[in-house]
């Protein structure tokens, strides 16, 4: 099992990154853009080939052939990868990514059940969806005895089915696949770090540390669900859109909407971002292009074709009603809902207003009567850090990010169009990202559609950490330490303990389906892994702490915000 796990880690990292570069190597993108773009294109290729094999009824053994294709494309691009890896900037980006992967896999290796607030069952559902494509289950199968296939988009489950088809379908291997795919959001965050701050060698390391200690990131890379990978495509699409807009580059613009379409096929939370960028493109970019019909076709048709493949298959196999109306929490039609009656309008405005209020108001989780004080503390912290937007960004980081954004939009020497873009993008995606959730929630909805904004805000504070005053750096350090203790360390501690005080319905699902977690397989090594995690976190906090008392050159540099730095060679 351990040997197969190591093979799987190698397979996911190579096949998720390597094949796409052969198609991007001649583009005038900077090295990190090429790495992020290669990851996106590699995942699209793997997902497309795997879904093609499933659709045509070819055997799952064909997945080895897909691996051979991916390996051949990676070998063909090996000289280009070698040139990229010789770049100091690339090495400074990849090294922290390796540490971040080790950190998340280390956390996953001690977890023996999932727990937190009232969250339940989605992780089992996604495992069943993966097996649906891998083992060709009946089309009418109801996941967790409740939901049809069309209730969620399929791409991440298809990718997971491909990787498991090469090494085995055990749940522990599935956990590794989802963790590795979700942690990829680090790369587009590194792109934005160079926009948010003066050039600095430490930016990727700071981004990795701030993400590693952010409870939202850790939970969404250890719980086996799909929102963090969707955030990878959304944030990369935003970067490509801004760079394409500034450079009048139709290739980047087309790639941006392909990424948004891919994100939509992973999780419907990409919808508000797709809607905003489509409106922004049609109103501020497209009308001033010379060859408008040609450019619109280049920008829109590839993304539309990507989504159409899934829609056609779903419409043929399940019909229009199941395809368009089966999803729960965020429905496709909710993005542009027509409120025909006065009562419907009032009800929807009330629901949206309450959900916005609850997403920004900290909620005190009541717990159960027999909860221990420790369990109640952990669940209340979990609810705050996962579902409240201030908590999702960080106890102190949220307010620092708000201050930095306000300062940039108010006083920074930004071009007018950049100022208008960000002033519209942030409130639009916040409000629409909350509004599209159909049910009222007293705990908030930061965990559904707002994750890309969360990671961008965390990246902003990480990138500007070295430019902040000493007093603000102390506050950020203390806030990050608090987030780590309450939202990361205690949560992992509870999930690693098979004791009655930590039991939730997720535990029952695990027993019912006889699932063996990675933490179960490595339970004898758990003390050593936990010590390694503690030592690593201590060194990371010492690394951040040394910049509180030391004067650094970056402190004297004027801050930058809003223009993609280094977006060309």
C-alpha positions in Angstrom: 0.0 0.0 0.0 2.8 2.4 0.9 4.6 1.7 -2.4 1.4 2.3 -4.3 0.8 5.6 -2.4 4.3 6.8 -3.4 3.7 5.9 -7.0 0.3 7.7 -6.9 1.9 10.9 -5.5 4.5 10.8 -8.3 1.8 10.1 -10.9 -0.5 12.9 -9.7 2.3 15.5 -9.5 3.8 14.6 -12.9 0.6 14.0 -14.9 -1.1 17.1 -13.4 1.7 19.3 -14.4 3.8 17.9 -17.2 1.7 17.2 -20.4 0.3 20.7 -20.8 3.6 22.5 -21.3 4.2 21.1 -24.7 1.2 23.2 -26.0 2.2 26.4 -24.1 6.0 26.5 -24.5 6.0 29.0 -27.4 3.7 31.5 -25.7 5.3 34.6 -24.3 4.1 33.9 -20.7 6.3 34.2 -17.7 7.6 31.0 -16.1 5.0 30.8 -13.3 2.2 31.5 -15.7 3.4 28.6 -17.9 3.5 26.3 -14.9 0.0 27.2 -13.8 -1.2 27.1 -17.4 0.4 23.7 -17.9 -1.4 22.4 -14.8 -4.7 23.6 -16.0 -4.3 22.2 -19.5 -2.9 18.9 -18.2 -6.0 18.4 -16.0 -8.3 19.3 -18.9 -6.5 16.8 -21.1 -6.6 14.0 -18.5 -10.2 14.7 -17.7 -11.2 14.8 -21.4 -9.5 11.6 -22.2 -10.9 9.8 -19.2 -14.4 11.0 -19.8 -14.1 10.0 -23.5 -13.1 6.5 -22.4 -16.1 6.4 -20.1 -18.5 7.8 -22.6 -17.5 5.3 -25.4 -17.6 2.3 -23.0 -13.9 1.5 -23.3 -12.5 -0.5 -20.4 -10.9 1.2 -17.4 -7.6 -0.5 -18.3 -7.3 2.2 -21.0 -6.3 4.5 -18.2 -2.8 3.1 -18.5 -2.8 4.2 -22.1 -3.8 7.7 -21.0 -0.9 7.6 -18.6 1.4 6.6 -21.5 0.1 9.6 -23.5 0.6 12.0 -20.6 4.1 10.6 -20.1 5.0 11.0 -23.7 3.8 14.6 -23.8 5.8 15.3 -20.6 8.9 13.7 -22.1 8.5 15.8 -25.2 8.3 18.9 -23.1 11.3 17.9 -20.9 13.7 20.4 -22.5 11.2 23.2 -21.8 10.7 22.0 -18.3 14.4 21.9 -17.8 14.7 25.5 -18.9 11.9 26.5 -16.6 13.4 24.7 -13.6 16.7 26.5 -14.2 14.9 29.8 -13.4 15.6 31.0 -9.9 12.0 32.3 -9.7 10.6 28.9 -10.6 12.8 27.2 -8.0 11.7 29.7 -5.4 8.1 28.9 -6.3 8.3 25.1 -6.5 10.3 24.5 -3.3 7.6 26.0 -1.0 5.0 24.0 -3.0 6.8 20.8 -2.1 6.8 21.8 1.6 3.1 22.7 1.3 2.3 19.3 -0.2 4.3 17.5 2.6 2.4 19.6 5.2 -1.1 18.7 3.8 -0.3 15.0 3.3 1.2 14.9 6.8 -2.1 16.3 8.2 -4.1 13.9 6.0 -1.9 11.0 7.3 -3.0 11.4 10.9 -6.7 12.1 10.3 -8.9 9.0 11.0 -12.4 10.6 10.6 -13.8 13.9 9.3 -15.5 16.2 11.8 -16.6 19.7 12.4 -19.9 21.5 13.2 -22.7 19.9 11.2 -20.7 19.0 8.1 -21.4 15.5 6.9 -21.4 13.1 4.1 -20.2 15.1 1.1 -16.8 13.4 1.3 -18.5 10.0 1.0 -20.6 11.2 -1.9 -17.5 12.3 -3.8 -15.8 9.0 -3.2 -18.9 7.2 -4.6 -18.9 9.6 -7.6 -15.3 8.6 -8.3 -16.2 4.9 -8.1 -19.2 5.6 -10.4 -16.9 6.6 -13.2 -14.2 4.0 -12.3 -16.4 1.0 -12.0 -19.3 2.1 -14.3 -22.1 2.1 -11.7 -25.7 2.2 -12.9 -26.7 5.6 -14.2 -29.7 5.9 -11.8 -27.6 5.3 -8.7 -28.3 7.7 -5.9 -25.2 8.9 -4.1 -25.4 8.7 -0.3 -28.9 7.3 -1.0 -30.1 10.8 -2.0 -28.6 12.6 -5.0 -28.4 11.7 -8.7 -25.2 12.1 -10.7 -26.4 15.5 -12.2 -26.5 17.1 -8.7 -22.9 18.0 -9.0 -20.4 18.6 -11.9 -18.2 15.6 -12.5 -14.6 16.7 -13.5 -12.7 16.3 -10.3 -14.3 12.9 -9.8 -13.4 11.9 -13.3 -9.8 13.0 -12.7 -9.8 11.0 -9.4 -11.1 7.9 -11.2 -8.3 8.2 -13.7 -5.6 8.3 -11.1 -7.1 5.5 -9.0 -7.5 3.4 -12.1 -3.7 3.3 -12.3 -3.0 2.2 -8.7 -6.1 1.0 -6.9 -9.4 2.3 -5.6 -8.9 2.3 -1.8 -10.2 5.3 0.1 -6.8 6.2 1.4 -5.5 6.5 -2.1 -8.5 8.6 -3.0 -7.7 11.0 -0.1 -4.2 11.5 -1.5 -5.5 12.3 -5.0 -8.0 14.9 -3.7 -5.4 16.5 -1.4 -2.8 16.9 -4.1 -5.3 18.3 -6.6 -6.7 20.8 -4.1 -3.3 22.1 -3.0 -2.6 23.3 -6.6 -4.4 26.5 -5.9 -1.1 27.7 -4.5 0.3 28.4 -8.0 -2.2 31.1 -9.1 -1.9 32.6 -5.6 1.8 33.0 -6.3 1.0 34.8 -9.5 -1.1 37.3 -7.6 1.5 37.7 -4.9 3.7 39.5 -7.4 0.8 41.8 -8.3 0.1 42.6 -4.7 3.6 43.4 -3.6 7.0 44.6 -4.7 9.3 42.0 -6.1 10.7 39.8 -3.4 12.4 36.4 -3.2 10.4 35.4 -0.2 6.9 35.8 -1.7 6.2 32.1 -2.6 7.4 31.0 0.9 5.2 33.5 2.6 2.2 32.5 0.5 2.8 28.8 1.3 3.1 29.6 5.1 -0.1 31.7 5.2 -2.0 29.1 3.3 -0.7 26.3 5.4 -1.9 28.0 8.6 -5.3 29.1 7.1 -8.1 26.9 8.4 -10.2 27.2 5.3 -7.3 26.0 3.1 -6.3 23.1 5.4 -9.9 21.8 5.8 -10.6 22.0 2.0 -7.4 20.2 1.2 -7.9 17.4 3.7 -11.7 16.9 3.5 -12.2 15.2 0.1 -14.3 17.6 -1.9 -13.9 19.9 -4.8 -14.0 23.6 -4.0 -10.3 24.3 -3.7 -9.5 22.8 -7.2 -12.4 24.9 -8.6 -10.7 27.9 -6.8 -7.4 27.1 -8.7 -9.1 27.5 -12.0 -11.1 30.6 -10.9 -8.0 32.5 -9.6 -5.9 31.5 -12.6 -8.8 32.7 -14.9 -8.8 36.0 -13.1 -5.1 36.4 -13.5 -5.2 35.5 -17.2 -8.1 37.9 -17.8 -6.3 40.8 -16.2 -3.1 40.1 -18.0 -4.9 39.5 -21.3 -6.9 42.8 -20.8 -3.7 44.8 -20.2 -1.8 43.3 -23.1 -4.7 43.0 -25.5 -3.8 39.3 -25.7 -6.7 37.2 -27.0 -4.9 33.9 -26.2 -4.8 34.8 -22.5 -8.4 36.0 -22.6 -9.5 32.8 -24.2 -7.5 30.7 -21.7 -9.2 32.7 -18.9 -12.7 31.6 -20.0 -11.6 28.0 -20.6 -10.4 28.0 -17.0 -13.7 29.4 -15.8 -15.6 26.7 -17.8 -13.4 24.0 -16.3 -14.0 25.4 -12.8 -17.7 25.2 -13.5 -17.3 21.5 -14.4 -15.6 21.0 -11.0 -18.0 23.0 -8.8 -20.9 25.4 -9.6 -19.2 28.0 -7.3 -17.4 29.2 -10.4 -20.6 30.6 -11.7 -20.5 34.1 -10.1 -17.0 34.6 -11.3 -17.8 33.5 -14.8 -20.8 35.8 -14.8 -18.8 38.8 -13.7 -15.9 38.3 -16.1 -18.3 37.7 -19.0 -20.1 40.9 -18.2 -16.9 42.8 -17.8 -15.5 41.5 -21.0 -18.6 42.3 -23.0 -18.9 45.8 -21.6 -15.3 47.0 -21.2 -13.1 45.0 -23.6 -15.0 43.5 -26.5 -16.7 46.7 -27.9 -13.3 48.3 -28.5 -11.7 45.4 -30.4 -11.2 45.7 -34.1 -12.2 42.2 -35.2 -14.9 41.7 -32.7 -16.6 38.6 -34.2 -13.4 36.8 -34.7 -12.2 37.6 -31.2 -15.5 36.7 -29.5 -15.4 33.3 -31.3 -11.8 32.7 -30.0 -12.7 33.7 -26.5 -16.1 32.1 -26.1 -16.3 29.1 -28.3 -13.6 26.9 -26.6 -15.1 27.4 -23.2 -18.6 26.9 -24.4 -17.5 23.6 -26.2 -16.0 22.4 -23.0 -19.2 22.8 -21.0 -21.3 21.5 -23.9 -19.6 18.1 -23.8 -20.9 17.5 -20.3 -24.3 19.1 -21.0 -24.9 17.0 -24.1 -24.0 13.8 -22.3 -26.2 14.7 -19.3 -29.2 15.8 -21.4 -29.0 12.6 -23.5 -28.6 10.3 -20.5 -30.8 12.1 -17.8 -33.0 14.7 -19.6 -33.4 18.4 -19.2 -35.1 18.4 -15.8 -32.5 16.3 -14.1 -29.6 18.1 -15.8 -30.8 21.7 -14.9 -32.7 21.3 -11.7 -31.1 18.4 -9.7 -28.4 20.4 -7.9 -28.7 21.4 -4.3 -27.2 24.4 -2.5 -26.2 26.1 -5.7 -28.4 25.5 -8.7 -27.3 26.6 -12.2 -30.5 28.5 -12.8 -30.0 30.4 -9.5 -27.3 32.6 -11.2 -29.9 34.4 -13.3 -33.1 33.7 -11.4 -36.3 35.3 -12.7 -38.4 36.4 -9.7 -41.8 36.6 -11.3 -44.0 37.5 -8.3 -43.9 40.1 -5.6 -43.9 37.5 -2.9 -41.1 35.6 -4.6 -39.0 38.8 -4.8 -39.6 39.6 -1.2 -38.8 36.1 -0.1 -35.6 36.0 -2.1 -34.4 39.4 -1.0 -35.1 38.4 2.6 -33.2 35.2 2.2 -30.2 36.9 0.5 -30.1 39.6 3.1 -30.1 37.2 5.9 -27.4 35.0 4.4 -25.2 38.0 3.7 -25.7 39.1 7.3 -24.9 35.7 8.7 -21.8 35.3 6.4 -20.3 38.3 8.0 -21.6 37.9 11.6 -19.8 35.4 13.7 -22.1 32.6 14.8 -21.8 30.9 18.2 -22.3 27.2 17.4 -24.6 25.8 20.1 -23.2 22.2 20.1 -25.0 19.2 21.7 -25.9 18.8 25.4 -23.3 16.1 25.9 -20.4 17.9 24.1 -17.2 18.3 26.2 -15.8 21.8 26.5 -13.0 20.9 24.2 -15.4 19.6 21.5 -17.6 22.7 21.8 -14.5 25.0 21.4 -13.3 23.1 18.3 -16.8 23.1 16.7 -17.3 26.7 17.4 -13.9 27.6 15.9 -14.6 25.3 12.9 -17.9 27.1 12.2 -16.3 30.5 12.5 -13.3 29.7 10.3 -15.2 27.7 7.6 -18.5 29.5 7.2 -17.9 33.1 8.3 -16.1 35.2 5.8 -14.0 37.1 8.3 -13.0 33.8 9.9 -12.2 32.2 6.5 -9.6 34.9 5.7 -8.3 34.9 9.3 -9.0 36.5 12.6 -6.6 39.4 12.0 -5.8 38.8 8.3 -9.4 39.7 7.3 -9.2 43.2 8.7 -5.7 43.7 7.4 -6.8 42.6 4.0 -9.8 44.9 4.1 -7.5 47.8 5.1 -5.0 47.0 2.3 -7.8 46.8 -0.3 -9.4 50.0 0.9 -6.0 51.8 0.9 -5.2 50.6 -2.6 -8.6 51.6 -4.1 -8.6 54.9 -2.3 -5.1 56.3 -2.5 -2.8 54.0 -4.6 -1.8 55.4 -8.0 -3.9 52.8 -9.9 -5.1 53.3 -13.4 -8.8 54.1 -13.4 -9.9 51.0 -15.1 -8.1 48.8 -12.5 -9.7 50.7 -9.7 -13.1 50.3 -11.3 -12.5 46.6 -12.0 -11.6 45.7 -8.4 -14.2 48.0 -6.9 -16.9 46.1 -8.9 -15.4 42.6 -8.8 -15.1 42.2 -5.0 -18.7 43.3 -4.0 -20.2 41.5 -7.0 -18.7 38.1 -6.4 -19.2 38.5 -2.6 -22.9 39.2 -2.9 -23.7 36.9 -5.8 -21.6 34.2 -4.3 -23.8 34.3 -1.2 -27.1 35.0 -3.1 -27.0 31.9 -5.2 -27.2 29.6 -2.2 -30.9 28.7 -2.0 -31.3 27.9 1.7 -31.1 30.2 4.7 -28.2 29.5 6.9 -27.5 31.0 10.4 -23.8 30.1 10.1 -23.0 31.7 6.8 -21.9 30.7 3.3 -18.2 31.6 3.1 -17.3 28.0 2.4 -19.3 27.6 -0.9 -18.6 30.4 -3.5 -16.2 32.7 -1.6 -13.1 30.5 -1.4 -11.4 32.2 -4.3 -11.8 35.6 -2.6 -10.6 34.0 0.7 -7.4 32.7 -0.9 -6.8 36.0 -2.7 -7.2 37.9 0.5 -4.8 35.6 2.3 -2.3 36.0 -0.5 -2.6 39.8 -0.3 -1.7 39.8 3.4 1.1 37.3 2.8 2.6 39.3 0.0 2.4 42.5 1.9 3.6 41.1 5.2 7.1 42.4 4.6 5.9 45.9 3.8 3.7 46.3 6.9 4.8 48.3 9.9 6.2 46.4 12.8 3.1 46.8 14.9 0.8 45.5 12.1 3.3 42.6 11.5 3.0 41.6 15.2 -0.8 41.6 14.9 -0.7 39.5 11.8 1.7 37.0 13.4 -0.5 36.7 16.5 -3.6 36.4 14.4 -2.1 33.7 12.2 -0.9 31.8 15.3 -4.4 31.9 16.8 -5.9 30.7 13.5 -3.4 27.9 13.4 -4.1 26.7 17.0 -7.9 27.0 17.0 -8.7 26.3 13.3 -5.9 23.9 12.2 -4.1 22.2 15.1 -7.2 21.5 17.3 -9.3 20.4 14.3 -6.6 17.9 13.2 -6.3 16.7 16.8 -10.0 16.0 17.0 -10.1 14.2 13.6 -7.1 12.0 14.6 -8.8 10.7 17.8 -11.1 7.7 17.6 -12.7 8.6 20.9 -16.4 9.1 21.8 -16.1 12.9 22.4 -15.0 13.4 18.8 -17.7 11.2 17.2 -20.0 12.7 14.5 -22.3 11.2 11.8 -19.2 11.1 9.5 -17.8 8.4 11.8 -21.0 6.4 11.2 -20.6 6.7 7.4 -17.0 5.5 7.7 -18.1 2.4 9.6 -21.1 1.8 7.4 -19.0 1.7 4.2 -16.0 0.1 5.9 -13.7 2.9 4.7 -10.0 2.8 5.8 -8.5 6.3 6.1 -4.9 7.1 5.4 -4.6 7.8 9.1 -5.8 4.3 10.0 -3.1 2.8 7.8 -0.4 5.0 9.4 -1.7 5.0 13.0 1.5 3.5 14.4 3.5 6.3 12.7 1.0 9.0 13.9 3.1 10.2 16.9 6.2 10.8 14.7 4.1 12.5 12.0 2.5 14.8 14.6 5.9 15.7 16.1 7.1 16.5 12.6 4.1 18.7 12.0 4.6 20.6 15.3 8.3 21.1 14.6 7.6 22.3 11.1 5.0 24.8 12.3 7.3 26.1 15.0 10.1 26.7 12.4 7.5 28.5 10.1 6.4 30.8 12.9 10.0 31.5 13.8 10.7 32.3 10.2 7.8 34.8 10.2 8.8 36.2 13.6 12.3 37.0 12.6 10.9 39.6 10.2 9.1 41.4 13.0 12.3 42.6 14.6 14.5 42.8 11.5 14.5 45.7 9.1 14.1 44.3 5.6 14.7 46.0 2.2 11.1 45.3 1.1 9.8 47.5 3.9 11.0 50.6 2.1 9.6 49.7 -1.3 6.3 51.3 -2.4 3.5 48.8 -2.5 1.9 47.7 -5.7 -1.6 46.6 -6.3 -3.7 46.0 -9.4 -1.3 45.5 -12.3 0.0 42.0 -13.1 3.8 42.3 -12.5 6.1 40.3 -14.7 3.4 39.0 -17.0 5.7 38.9 -19.9 9.2 37.6 -20.4 
